[in-house]
Structure formats: C-alpha cells, structure tokens
Amino acid sequence: MKNKKNNNILNTFSGRISSMVLLTAVIISISISAVVLKMSQNIFMDTYGQSQEKVFSQIEEELNILNDDMQKVMEEIDSSWAFRMYLTGASQMDNVEQYRNMYQMEQDLTVSSSSDLKLLNIMVLGMQGQDYLSRTETIYMTKDEILDSPAAAAAMDEPERMHYTFAKGGYTQTNKDIDVIIVSKALYYRQSRQIYGIVFITLNMEDLQKYYDYFVTDNSSFYMVDAEDTVVCSSRRGTVGKTMDDSWYIKAKNAGATQCTIREKGQYLTVMCRELPYQQKKIYGVVDNRLALTQLYNMPLLIGICLAIGCLILAVSFFFARETIRPLSTLVQKMSGIKGGHFQEYMPVEGTLEVQELAKTYNYMLDDMEKYIAELMHTQQEKRKSEIKALQMQINPHFIYNTLASIKMLVYQNDTKKTITTIDAFISLLRNTINNTDELVTISREIENLRNYMQIIQARYGDAVQMEFYVSRTCQNCEIPKLILQPFVENAFFHGYPSGQKGTIQIYIEKQEDMLKIRIMDDGVGLHADTDNKVSLPVQRKEHFSGIGIHNIRERLQLMYAEKQSLSIENGPFGGTVVTILLPARTKE
C-alpha cells in the first residue's frame, strides 16, 4: 500500500513538478560544482604552467650561458700561442722550454675557465700525437681511436663551430663507462685551413643535472634530444641514449609550439619546448597536470565547499518549488472531474492570480475547441486529397500499358533474359514510386530509379541512346526531391534524339562546398534558339512516365529550398542540352 501511494504521488501534476524541480536543482548543483572545480583547476594549471614556463626558460638561459663559457674556453685555447707551440713543436723544445710552455698553457686555461668549469674534463689532442689533460687522468684510447670517434669527425668536418656529441663513454678512465656529452672544436690555421689539433670537453650527466635539477619533481621531467631524436640527457636516466618515440613527444614535435597541452592515456600533460641552436639540441619539460594538481591543490576542501553550495541551492529550490506548486495542485484536483469529452464543463475562476489566469485560459480554450476541430478536420481532408493526387501524378497509366506491351513482345520473341531484366526493372520502379511516398530520396535511390527507367525505355525503343553516371562517393547518401531528374532524362531521350539518332545521356553529381551540383548532359539536337530556357515537357504524349513538367519542378524547388536553389537549361558548348541544378547538400540521417 505504501509503494502504491508513492506511485500515485509521482503520477500527480504536483508530484512530477516537484520531482522535476528537485532533479533540476540537483543537476544545477552538480553542474555548478563541476564548473567551479574545472575553472579553479584551469586557473591553477594556467598559473602553475606560467611559473613552470619561467623556470624552464631559466634552464634554457643557463644552458646558453654554459655554451658561451665553453666557447670562451675554445677561443682562448685557439688563440693561445702556448697551446699552438705545444701541439706543433713540442718535440723541438728542451725540458725548460716545455715546462714554461706547460705553465703558460695552465695560465691561459685558468683565465678562460669560469668557476663552474674548473673541474671539467678538458682534453686537447694534437695531430702530431701530443695531448693535454686539464685533470690528472689516464687516456685509455689510442690517438687513432679518438680521431675516428664521432666527436672528432664532426669537429674536422666543420672546424668553424663547436659540436655536442652524445657518447656511451668518454676518452679517459673516469668516464669510460658512463653516458657523456663530448663538446669538440677543431684548432686550425686560418690561412691554410690546416687542422693542427682538437679540443674535447667531456660533460657527464652529473655536470648537466645541476642546470635542470630544480625544475624536476615527481610530476615533471626533463629531456634533451638531438636532431636524430636521441635522448642525450634526461632526468629519467633510463631513457638516455634511446630514441624518443613516446606519443607526447611526437605530438609536441608536430605542434611546433613552445608550450602545448597533450592528452596521453587519459591524462593531460603540459609540454614545454626550447631549441638550443648552438648545441643543435632541443630541451623538453613535461609536467603531469593531474599529479601537480593533486600535490599542490587541496581538492577535498574545494569539493566539500562545492557540495555545501549545491546542497544549499537544492534546499532553497525545493522550498520555492513546493510553495509554487501548492495552488496548482488545487487546480489539478478541480480539473480532474472533467471527463468524457464534454466541452461545456467550465472551470470556476477562483484561487490565486496564477490559478485564475489558467482557469480563464481553459475556458477560452473550450469556447474555440469545436471551431478548431472542425477546421482541423477540413485541413486533414484537403491534405489527404493532395497526397492522393500527388501520388497519382507520379506515374502515367499509358506508360504502364506500353511497358506491359513491350514485355509481352519480349515474351513472344522468347527473349527470357531480357524479359526478366525488364520485369525486375519495372517492379523496382513501381515500388520506389508508388509505395514510397517520401518527398525526399537519396541520390543512390534516384540513380537506381533512372537505371530502371532507362532499362524499360531501351527494351521498348532500343539501345541507341545510352546513359552514363558520374556520381561522387560523398554524394551517394545526399537527399534530393523524388523524381527531380527523371523528367529531364525523359525529355532528352524523346526530344534530343529524333529519328533513332544515337547518343549518350550523362549525369554528373558532385559536391561544391555545401552545395550539390547536378548536371544532365546529352549530345542530341539541343534547344531551339527562341526557347530562352522556357522549356516544358510535352506531358500529353502517352509514352511518358509521369506528368511532372519543368514548371512543376521549379515550383517544388522554390517551395522546398527558396532562394538556395537554381535550375538552368541551356545548349551545351559542343551541342546537345545541359541541365544544371544546384541544391543545398543535405545528408540523410
């Protein structure tokens, strides 16, 4: 009994309105909470993203400063007479001269190096076999092996600039088995372009880590990638030396922006990119927005505030809804007594202003109800007559008689295959025209009707006239008015090729932006000079399929598409007639 009572309450007008208001309040509360959360998240992520972008720009600046410092070291070594004498003429010096030369080399290198580069591994290798190390280490590779390395080859190929080359190990014992970046620069005579030595500066991952370490957190990562998409330095050490093929990297690379947001595996990543032109590298900073938001944003508090606001909105909405529905419930109870279709049961005008207005409107409705019903019945009758008339106009009985006569002749001629083909075409044509009362049909269906119609006509008059279709695939499912093409094909067949003349009727259908362009072209005798495009189909001929004329087609197009359509009939540039129809391209849902 309790469930039945609850169902009765939900079926009442007041119950449903209350439920609708309650549901609306819940939806509004949830929507507002979601919008507030989303907006706050976006504001936070924008602010956080801007701060991270500034930090990332600082990394770029510091790496460029590092490049400038290394360039200074290279230039100082290149301009040092002590290094040049040591690399080219050390074998001709005595011990004292060599000691003085080494001391001057140390002084020149000390002047050129900043405090950050004091501990770097700097090696200078002469082409005559001399070598110099800035630190007390042991070179474990031979001179020929060093000169054959990619870093040395790059320096000798382009001696004018510095080169940054990733290697799985350096040239000395301390960095033999670790990932390093070797900065190389050739020393050469400016006049002869002869190379007399190469400078190698070895940077290990720890040397580079201090430039990006303050950017990296649990929710952000750093990558340095070369032109071949190889990771040469990264906070994710497992990726160093590997080809970068992550989807976020490919998307960011294709985007070509300094900052973009990428969705990967349901998560949103903020990717920052900077190019280091002197190093021929790119650096990427990747921030996981969800992790950043979780770590730096008090989501439980924000969700609690939104839920509290939503509950307040819900309570206020429900209170006002109940107060508004109370007078309507009284009106519903009084109206429930009007049953049986008696339109003389007027409502008493009483109650609140809203209820009184509803009662007056209801009484006015009763006064006009019989009048409206009578007019509606008359309109429906006229509409039915129009529909029947339109359906009857779709096909000419004489066409049916002549088609059946043609089939009869084929049977007498014992042409079974052609008889079956003609009957199938006739059945399909009747089904699509008589049974289908839709005003619009797809282009594929209309083309099918034309093929069937042409099959029947050729069975009666021969195949001197052929038909060709050139329909774009994108147009197959577009809708056009039914029987909009057949009258023009029929007109071309009967009047474009007199006395059994041979020819071809071509139909072209294509899309041009949001318009559908239809052309019906024939190579027949064409229009007379005095027609001025005012052509009509001679519907009085009994062999025609339908009684639809050009004037009727123009009216249908004008009624359905107003000024968004056009129909033109003119002589073709090489003879014959060209009918052009432009319609809005509408696809069947």
Secondary structure, 3 states (H helix, E strand, C coil): CHHHHHHHHHHCHHHHHHHHHHHHHHHHHHHHHHHHHHHHHHHHHHHHHHHHHHHHHHHHHHHHHHHHHHHHHHHHHHHCHHHHHHHHHHHHCCHHHHHHHHHHHHHHHHHHCCHHHCCCEEEEEECCCCEEECCCCCECCCHHHHHCCHHHHHHHHCCCCCEEEEECCCCEHHHCCCCEEEEEEEEECCCCCCEEEEEEEEEEHHHHHHHHCCCCECCEEEEEEECCCEEEEECCHHHCCCECCCHHHHHHHHHCCCEEEEEECCEEEEEEEEEECCCCEEEEEEEEHHHHHHHHCCHHHHHHHHHHHHHHHHHHHHHHHHHHHHHHHHHHHHHCCCCCCCCCCCCCCCCCHHHHHHHHHHHHHHHHHHHHHHHHHHHHHHHHHHHHHHHHHCCCHHHHHHHHHHHHHHHHCCCHHHHHHHHHHHHHHHHHHHHCCCCEEEHHHHHHHHHHHHHHHHHHHCCCEEEEEEECHHHCCEEEECCCCHHHHHHHHHHHCHHHCCEEEEEEEEEECCEEEEEEEECCCCCCCCCCCCCCCCCCCCCCCCCCCHHHHHHHHHHHHHHHCEEEEEECCCCCEEEEEEEECCECC
